[in-house]
């Protein structure tokens, strides 16, 4: 069961710029995720968009982040 404090923490949303969130996401990656990122970025070149990756979307949801527009 969730305590009231846990529920309150989950409901708090933090807004940050896209650049800040991408930096935080990259810093949270494991060494293997960083290697996979480099491979994807190099292979896909301009069609790679980290903002649209499942991993980044999960990171936003898990940490209750929203992107400032």
Beta strands, then each sheet from edge to edge (+ up, - down):
strand 1: 14-16
strand 2: 65-67
sheet 1: 1+ 2+
end
